[in-house]
Amino acid sequence: MRLDRILAAHLQDISRGQLQSWIKGGHVKVFRRANFITKVTPSITIQENDEIFIDPPEVRDTQIRGEDIALDILFEDDQLIVLNKPAGLVVHPAPGNFEGTLVNALINHCGDTLAGIGGERRPGIVHRLDKDTSGVMVVAKTDMAHQALSEQFKAHGRDGRLQRHYIAFVWGNPTPINGTIEAAIARSRHNRLKQSISNSPDARQATTHYHRLAISHDAMLSKVQCSLETGRTHQIRVHMSHIGHPVVCDNAYGSGMVTRIQKLAPNLAEAVSTLSRQALHAAALGFEHPVSLEQLYFDADLPKDLSQLDKAFLG
């Protein structure tokens, strides 16, 4: 059997990719017939009576600083953590946002329970929510969990393991009640911070399914559930805008709808006017646990701002 496969079978909490990195980095030696093999590769075939010695590299402490930021944790074990992200919280440090992010909060919360992603003691981000989108997220605490969860997100539910459901309040009345939006998305040529529908060679196919849950009495607003077959940046926001029903208070993709607030019923107009972000919430997330293989499912109620809009909508 190949060396990397033998190691993966015995070290199940370490991803095969990480084990291959150890081998290539000289941290794994094979002793055969009184001598160490000179060139050890992941694909080398291990023979009977061979001895394998592993000297794992030390996990580096991340340069990202932990911060005491409150987290709404839905589930946590030694492999992963599931949380309900509030609107306004950036997921990962980036130019302009090196502090005050979800990663800063997780480093502080998890501490030494982070086994290390790619040799660095940090949480493994397998998917993201926009800064101003709230809802359920899962984050890996080990390299193996990071790889297993990443594979599920790459499959986008086509193998039945992953489910993602969002609740959005949109302008107008999407018809039919159930619909599928299939349109490729690429970075906008006019604004590098935005995405757009495109037929350019670098555009990536994107598919969103929506189901209209309710419509306001004046048919000005609709509440929809969206499910994703792909995970493109800003996908729901771009797709709903593309069919003429942008997400309420989405300044990037629905700015032209602001004047519609004046035409809403007073209670709805007040609820919409008080929103400081797009009315989009990751309501539910289901996935297969990377170790137990148990199917897990988590949901999160609408946060206060969207709950107030929902009540005004139904009232």
C-alpha positions as a Python dict, from the first residue, in 0.01 Angstrom:
ca = {
    (1, 'M'): (0, 0, 0),
    (2, 'R'): (110, 358, -63),
    (3, 'L'): (273, 536, 229),
    (4, 'D'): (21, 820, 237),
    (5, 'R'): (-270, 575, 243),
    (6, 'I'): (-121, 379, 532),
    (7, 'L'): (-70, 698, 731),
    (8, 'A'): (-421, 819, 651),
    (9, 'A'): (-564, 487, 776),
    (10, 'H'): (-383, 517, 1109),
    (11, 'L'): (-396, 894, 1161),
    (12, 'Q'): (-759, 965, 1084),
    (13, 'D'): (-758, 1307, 1248),
    (14, 'I'): (-500, 1433, 997),
    (15, 'S'): (-601, 1499, 637),
    (16, 'R'): (-429, 1308, 358),
    (17, 'G'): (-316, 1637, 209),
    (18, 'Q'): (-146, 1735, 534),
    (19, 'L'): (19, 1393, 560),
    (20, 'Q'): (151, 1429, 206),
    (21, 'S'): (292, 1767, 306),
    (22, 'W'): (470, 1605, 601),
    (23, 'I'): (618, 1339, 374),
    (24, 'K'): (738, 1592, 116),
    (25, 'G'): (883, 1805, 394),
    (26, 'G'): (1099, 1521, 524),
    (27, 'H'): (900, 1460, 843),
    (28, 'V'): (833, 1092, 759),
    (29, 'K'): (1111, 832, 731),
    (30, 'V'): (1091, 467, 622),
    (31, 'F'): (1336, 211, 767),
    (32, 'R'): (1384, -95, 542),
    (33, 'R'): (1634, -378, 583),
    (34, 'A'): (1868, -198, 826),
    (35, 'N'): (1868, 132, 637),
    (36, 'F'): (1654, 440, 599),
    (37, 'I'): (1521, 486, 246),
    (38, 'T'): (1693, 782, 85),
    (39, 'K'): (1395, 923, -109),
    (40, 'V'): (1055, 899, 60),
    (41, 'T'): (751, 1010, -141),
    (42, 'P'): (375, 987, -70),
    (43, 'S'): (339, 717, -339),
    (44, 'I'): (620, 489, -220),
    (45, 'T'): (498, 134, -163),
    (46, 'I'): (542, 10, 192),
    (47, 'Q'): (660, -350, 226),
    (48, 'E'): (626, -606, 500),
    (49, 'N'): (853, -534, 802),
    (50, 'D'): (913, -173, 696),
    (51, 'E'): (912, 70, 989),
    (52, 'I'): (766, 418, 956),
    (53, 'F'): (889, 705, 1174),
    (54, 'I'): (694, 1030, 1194),
    (55, 'D'): (825, 1357, 1336),
    (56, 'P'): (536, 1601, 1279),
    (57, 'P'): (631, 1966, 1237),
    (58, 'E'): (519, 2193, 1518),
    (59, 'V'): (196, 2375, 1452),
    (60, 'R'): (272, 2742, 1403),
    (61, 'D'): (78, 2996, 1601),
    (62, 'T'): (-116, 3220, 1368),
    (63, 'Q'): (-25, 3585, 1333),
    (64, 'I'): (-393, 3676, 1360),
    (65, 'R'): (-477, 3814, 1703),
    (66, 'G'): (-759, 3663, 1906),
    (67, 'E'): (-1028, 3902, 2027),
    (68, 'D'): (-1299, 3868, 2290),
    (69, 'I'): (-1603, 3896, 2063),
    (70, 'A'): (-1931, 3734, 2166),
    (71, 'L'): (-2034, 3430, 1963),
    (72, 'D'): (-2374, 3263, 1930),
    (73, 'I'): (-2260, 2898, 1923),
    (74, 'L'): (-2511, 2636, 1810),
    (75, 'F'): (-2279, 2333, 1835),
    (76, 'E'): (-1915, 2256, 1906),
    (77, 'D'): (-1693, 1949, 1937),
    (78, 'D'): (-1324, 1873, 1883),
    (79, 'Q'): (-1364, 1883, 1501),
    (80, 'L'): (-1585, 2181, 1422),
    (81, 'I'): (-1795, 2467, 1549),
    (82, 'V'): (-2135, 2581, 1422),
    (83, 'L'): (-2248, 2934, 1496),
    (84, 'N'): (-2509, 3193, 1414),
    (85, 'K'): (-2318, 3486, 1262),
    (86, 'P'): (-2466, 3830, 1324),
    (87, 'A'): (-2499, 4087, 1049),
    (88, 'G'): (-2210, 4334, 1043),
    (89, 'L'): (-1940, 4079, 1132),
    (90, 'V'): (-1672, 4021, 866),
    (91, 'V'): (-1572, 3654, 844),
    (92, 'H'): (-1200, 3671, 767),
    (93, 'P'): (-928, 3936, 814),
    (94, 'A'): (-844, 4122, 493),
    (95, 'P'): (-704, 4461, 396),
    (96, 'G'): (-915, 4713, 583),
    (97, 'N'): (-1048, 4449, 825),
    (98, 'F'): (-756, 4293, 1014),
    (99, 'E'): (-940, 4309, 1346),
    (100, 'G'): (-1292, 4253, 1472),
    (101, 'T'): (-1362, 3956, 1245),
    (102, 'L'): (-1515, 3615, 1306),
    (103, 'V'): (-1170, 3454, 1276),
    (104, 'N'): (-1034, 3684, 1549),
    (105, 'A'): (-1326, 3578, 1770),
    (106, 'L'): (-1277, 3207, 1699),
    (107, 'I'): (-903, 3216, 1774),
    (108, 'N'): (-984, 3368, 2112),
    (109, 'H'): (-1269, 3125, 2183),
    (110, 'C'): (-1109, 2800, 2064),
    (111, 'G'): (-752, 2859, 2184),
    (112, 'D'): (-547, 2539, 2194),
    (113, 'T'): (-838, 2327, 2073),
    (114, 'L'): (-748, 2441, 1721),
    (115, 'A'): (-540, 2151, 1587),
    (116, 'G'): (-409, 2355, 1298),
    (117, 'I'): (-505, 2411, 935),
    (118, 'G'): (-218, 2368, 692),
    (119, 'G'): (31, 2370, 979),
    (120, 'E'): (-105, 2693, 1133),
    (121, 'R'): (-318, 2713, 1447),
    (122, 'R'): (-622, 2886, 1303),
    (123, 'P'): (-987, 2806, 1225),
    (124, 'G'): (-1064, 2656, 885),
    (125, 'I'): (-1312, 2869, 690),
    (126, 'V'): (-1491, 2639, 444),
    (127, 'H'): (-1761, 2887, 339),
    (128, 'R'): (-1843, 3249, 402),
    (129, 'L'): (-2136, 3479, 455),
    (130, 'D'): (-2124, 3841, 343),
    (131, 'K'): (-2053, 4093, 618),
    (132, 'D'): (-2416, 4205, 627),
    (133, 'T'): (-2572, 3860, 590),
    (134, 'S'): (-2661, 3682, 913),
    (135, 'G'): (-2708, 3314, 982),
    (136, 'V'): (-2566, 2965, 1023),
    (137, 'M'): (-2200, 2889, 948),
    (138, 'V'): (-1974, 2590, 1015),
    (139, 'V'): (-1600, 2629, 1076),
    (140, 'A'): (-1340, 2351, 1097),
    (141, 'K'): (-1109, 2314, 1397),
    (142, 'T'): (-885, 2044, 1245),
    (143, 'D'): (-718, 1997, 910),
    (144, 'M'): (-910, 1676, 846),
    (145, 'A'): (-1245, 1840, 920),
    (146, 'H'): (-1149, 2133, 696),
    (147, 'Q'): (-1080, 1901, 404),
    (148, 'A'): (-1391, 1688, 455),
    (149, 'L'): (-1624, 1987, 488),
    (150, 'S'): (-1462, 2162, 191),
    (151, 'E'): (-1537, 1857, -25),
    (152, 'Q'): (-1903, 1872, 76),
    (153, 'F'): (-1928, 2241, -8),
    (154, 'K'): (-1762, 2180, -345),
    (155, 'A'): (-2032, 1923, -422),
    (156, 'H'): (-2300, 2184, -330),
    (157, 'G'): (-2545, 1918, -215),
    (158, 'R'): (-2537, 1712, -533),
    (159, 'D'): (-2437, 1406, -328),
    (160, 'G'): (-2712, 1466, -72),
    (161, 'R'): (-2487, 1558, 220),
    (162, 'L'): (-2511, 1938, 219),
    (163, 'Q'): (-2822, 2153, 253),
    (164, 'R'): (-2825, 2533, 262),
    (165, 'H'): (-3141, 2740, 293),
    (166, 'Y'): (-3166, 3117, 305),
    (167, 'I'): (-3455, 3350, 382),
    (168, 'A'): (-3469, 3673, 183),
    (169, 'F'): (-3716, 3959, 162),
    (170, 'V'): (-3724, 4087, -194),
    (171, 'W'): (-3897, 4361, -388),
    (172, 'G'): (-4199, 4264, -595),
    (173, 'N'): (-4370, 3933, -658),
    (174, 'P'): (-4144, 3663, -807),
    (175, 'T'): (-4337, 3438, -1042),
    (176, 'P'): (-4383, 3152, -1066),
    (177, 'I'): (-4400, 3065, -696),
    (178, 'N'): (-4121, 2812, -744),
    (179, 'G'): (-3840, 2896, -980),
    (180, 'T'): (-3480, 2826, -1074),
    (181, 'I'): (-3233, 3094, -1177),
    (182, 'E'): (-2942, 2971, -1388),
    (183, 'A'): (-2701, 3245, -1489),
    (184, 'A'): (-2322, 3258, -1486),
    (185, 'I'): (-2157, 3509, -1252),
    (186, 'A'): (-1825, 3694, -1282),
    (187, 'R'): (-1661, 3990, -1114),
    (188, 'S'): (-1803, 4313, -1249),
    (189, 'R'): (-1580, 4497, -1496),
    (190, 'H'): (-1717, 4829, -1375),
    (191, 'N'): (-1692, 4775, -998),
    (192, 'R'): (-1442, 4522, -865),
    (193, 'L'): (-1635, 4497, -538),
    (194, 'K'): (-1943, 4364, -715),
    (195, 'Q'): (-2041, 4056, -914),
    (196, 'S'): (-2253, 4053, -1229),
    (197, 'I'): (-2429, 3820, -1470),
    (198, 'S'): (-2181, 3750, -1748),
    (199, 'N'): (-2108, 3534, -2050),
    (200, 'S'): (-1736, 3606, -2034),
    (201, 'P'): (-1491, 3312, -2036),
    (202, 'D'): (-1410, 3362, -1667),
    (203, 'A'): (-1777, 3356, -1559),
    (204, 'R'): (-1877, 3062, -1341),
    (205, 'Q'): (-2209, 2884, -1373),
    (206, 'A'): (-2448, 2951, -1085),
    (207, 'T'): (-2785, 2800, -995),
    (208, 'T'): (-3032, 2928, -735),
    (209, 'H'): (-3370, 2773, -652),
    (210, 'Y'): (-3631, 2995, -489),
    (211, 'H'): (-3971, 2937, -333),
    (212, 'R'): (-4201, 3227, -256),
    (213, 'L'): (-4323, 3182, 101),
    (214, 'A'): (-4550, 3487, 128),
    (215, 'I'): (-4634, 3817, -34),
    (216, 'S'): (-4732, 4147, 128),
    (217, 'H'): (-5089, 4270, 96),
    (218, 'D'): (-4985, 4538, -151),
    (219, 'A'): (-4767, 4289, -349),
    (220, 'M'): (-4472, 4523, -302),
    (221, 'L'): (-4260, 4273, -105),
    (222, 'S'): (-4216, 3897, -99),
    (223, 'K'): (-4057, 3658, 147),
    (224, 'V'): (-3867, 3382, -31),
    (225, 'Q'): (-3659, 3080, 57),
    (226, 'C'): (-3350, 3027, -157),
    (227, 'S'): (-3147, 2708, -192),
    (228, 'L'): (-2810, 2696, -363),
    (229, 'E'): (-2664, 2446, -608),
    (230, 'T'): (-2350, 2657, -638),
    (231, 'G'): (-2173, 2893, -401),
    (232, 'R'): (-2069, 3202, -594),
    (233, 'T'): (-1991, 3532, -425),
    (234, 'H'): (-2312, 3735, -369),
    (235, 'Q'): (-2502, 3466, -565),
    (236, 'I'): (-2852, 3513, -419),
    (237, 'R'): (-2823, 3890, -428),
    (238, 'V'): (-2706, 3892, -791),
    (239, 'H'): (-2959, 3634, -910),
    (240, 'M'): (-3263, 3792, -742),
    (241, 'S'): (-3164, 4130, -884),
    (242, 'H'): (-3119, 3967, -1225),
    (243, 'I'): (-3485, 3855, -1235),
    (244, 'G'): (-3603, 4198, -1123),
    (245, 'H'): (-3658, 4122, -753),
    (246, 'P'): (-3352, 4245, -562),
    (247, 'V'): (-3311, 4181, -193),
    (248, 'V'): (-3459, 4458, 19),
    (249, 'C'): (-3203, 4717, 135),
    (250, 'D'): (-2928, 4571, -83),
    (251, 'N'): (-2736, 4887, -165),
    (252, 'A'): (-2509, 4706, -411),
    (253, 'Y'): (-2765, 4526, -626),
    (254, 'G'): (-3096, 4696, -548),
    (255, 'S'): (-3021, 5064, -496),
    (256, 'G'): (-3279, 5167, -755),
    (257, 'M'): (-3558, 5031, -535),
    (258, 'V'): (-3510, 5280, -250),
    (259, 'T'): (-3788, 5509, -378),
    (260, 'R'): (-4034, 5220, -345),
    (261, 'I'): (-4030, 5258, 35),
    (262, 'Q'): (-4258, 5561, -2),
    (263, 'K'): (-4523, 5340, -161),
    (264, 'L'): (-4527, 5080, 117),
    (265, 'A'): (-4787, 5057, 391),
    (266, 'P'): (-4675, 5262, 696),
    (267, 'N'): (-4578, 4962, 912),
    (268, 'L'): (-4376, 4803, 631),
    (269, 'A'): (-4214, 5133, 537),
    (270, 'E'): (-4098, 5181, 896),
    (271, 'A'): (-3957, 4827, 920),
    (272, 'V'): (-3770, 4861, 591),
    (273, 'S'): (-3640, 5209, 674),
    (274, 'T'): (-3484, 5087, 998),
    (275, 'L'): (-3286, 4810, 823),
    (276, 'S'): (-2916, 4888, 796),
    (277, 'R'): (-2827, 4588, 577),
    (278, 'Q'): (-2965, 4358, 309),
    (279, 'A'): (-3262, 4146, 422),
    (280, 'L'): (-3087, 3811, 378),
    (281, 'H'): (-3040, 3538, 639),
    (282, 'A'): (-2875, 3195, 620),
    (283, 'A'): (-3158, 3016, 796),
    (284, 'A'): (-3041, 2654, 788),
    (285, 'L'): (-2735, 2440, 721),
    (286, 'G'): (-2710, 2063, 705),
    (287, 'F'): (-2396, 1856, 650),
    (288, 'E'): (-2227, 1526, 726),
    (289, 'H'): (-1999, 1524, 1030),
    (290, 'P'): (-1643, 1461, 906),
    (291, 'V'): (-1569, 1192, 1170),
    (292, 'S'): (-1893, 1035, 1291),
    (293, 'L'): (-2054, 1069, 943),
    (294, 'E'): (-2375, 1164, 1124),
    (295, 'Q'): (-2603, 1393, 929),
    (296, 'L'): (-2632, 1720, 1122),
    (297, 'Y'): (-2881, 2000, 1067),
    (298, 'F'): (-2890, 2344, 1230),
    (299, 'D'): (-3123, 2638, 1190),
    (300, 'A'): (-3130, 2992, 1322),
    (301, 'D'): (-3434, 3213, 1371),
    (302, 'L'): (-3452, 3548, 1199),
    (303, 'P'): (-3253, 3809, 1394),
    (304, 'K'): (-3436, 4101, 1553),
    (305, 'D'): (-3420, 4338, 1256),
    (306, 'L'): (-3554, 4084, 1007),
    (307, 'S'): (-3804, 3948, 1259),
    (308, 'Q'): (-3953, 4297, 1290),
    (309, 'L'): (-3977, 4317, 911),
    (310, 'D'): (-4138, 3972, 905),
    (311, 'K'): (-4400, 4076, 1163),
    (312, 'A'): (-4481, 4396, 974),
    (313, 'F'): (-4494, 4192, 654),
    (314, 'L'): (-4743, 3943, 798),
    (315, 'G'): (-4942, 4214, 974),
}
